């Protein structure tokens, strides 16, 4: 039951106050907090009422006996990130104070971390804050004390790093800074983040995680700003960068083991107005699964694509923006056709994941090992299948076409908005249209959308007039619901859990070859493909909406209206 209804039923709010509280609610704020801010009731009265309804005891921390020795073993991130505070322990049970009766997920996580049964009790948020300040200090003692409590064995660097003796380097090796950086990385890995953004702002350091393609700001204690320079230096040292160079962009790599899994972190540092900004791309090798049948293709698309990747020669292109899952699709395709009788060689920048049984080359443009140069050498190694990370220029495109003409199956990626754009893009690069039309066998365009959390998604029936103009209303059976996000412990209150691909598979038919040969426009090629049965990205998205896997808003976020 919603907080407002509970408070109304218990007589703590009347209908007018309930409406005013709802009007005053900001995004993500609870109604009882809005009512407290408006002065309609005290925080204690609200929490006592909610606790009675949910079977949680309310305690006054100012009067309660608190075992401060518990702080030594209590993970600091739960104090600062979730405002939890240990109260007492008995018979393998830990009593923990929280001010949020609706978010008990952190308590489950805490129980798993400590191996103890957790009993939550409700307490005023201000009283919890007072305890944190009183017993963990403010300023430097807060972070340093928090980080130096216990030795961290959850994250291990696979390459040894050493201090160069400079002041910056010595600060970056302080135990407090080491644990703070480890905590940022561990939290990102546990949150399934693909990227971590550490942004130097006028107000201090801002930390954001990209989870399922969307950035989420991470709360952090204000005192973290005192460690901004040390945090950045620590990450630069871990990535083997020059920590004294603060004027030029730098790139590096961190290899580590977290929770028993090997994780590769690509690090990019760029100087900004208020200091250096860092983006960490997290490649969690242990969490990745390259299975073609699980990418989200509809059955007919999957069968067609499975046949295409078994062709003896030709070029198959996968297109889409950065972060749309192109590499995952290509790796999954290679693993699907890998066998003892086939030699597969890839040339990539960078090699994101190491695949067993596949020969992978890391390009190094600075020393002349480009896609084009490595591709020429690859053909001397008698491959059957070749993957070129990306067709970036005419030389690479010509080499890929030459490889396909000499009996090789070539996979590659291209940056275009849709599948039809691949043919015109290659022609714009300078490739002869007759070569494009005779070698490109198919183009797969793709995007990623967030999938609804299966534990909390809720059915609803939107009015027909609110549906997008191109939504297939005729496929909505009477009484069939669509689904919308809600939020629960499993999805960390976001409403989405994981992502699924939207696919647009354009097979090069005789008519498409003719259009490509005649330098037809992207629009003409797309229109013809749709008439021949191709499903656009947006149309594929609507199928996933109808099947309850994602939402209309998600599909609209990553696609535009299909060609008419």
NORVENLIN-V119543 format. One record per helix or strand of 3 or more residues. SS is the DSSP state (H for helix, E for strand). FROM is the first residue (numbers start at 1). LEN is the number of residues. If there is no record, write none. Layout:
BEGIN
ss | from | len
SS | FROM | LEN
SS | FROM | LEN
END
This chain:
BEGIN
ss | from | len
H | 3 | 7
H | 15 | 10
H | 31 | 7
H | 43 | 12
H | 68 | 5
H | 76 | 7
E | 85 | 6
E | 93 | 6
H | 105 | 10
E | 117 | 6
H | 125 | 12
H | 140 | 8
E | 155 | 3
H | 167 | 6
H | 175 | 16
E | 193 | 9
E | 204 | 8
E | 214 | 4
H | 222 | 17
E | 250 | 9
E | 261 | 12
E | 275 | 10
H | 285 | 3
H | 292 | 3
H | 299 | 10
E | 314 | 6
H | 326 | 12
E | 344 | 5
E | 359 | 4
H | 365 | 3
H | 371 | 11
E | 385 | 4
H | 394 | 12
E | 409 | 6
H | 421 | 9
H | 433 | 7
E | 440 | 13
E | 458 | 3
H | 464 | 3
H | 473 | 3
E | 482 | 3
E | 496 | 12
H | 510 | 8
H | 522 | 10
H | 537 | 10
H | 552 | 7
END
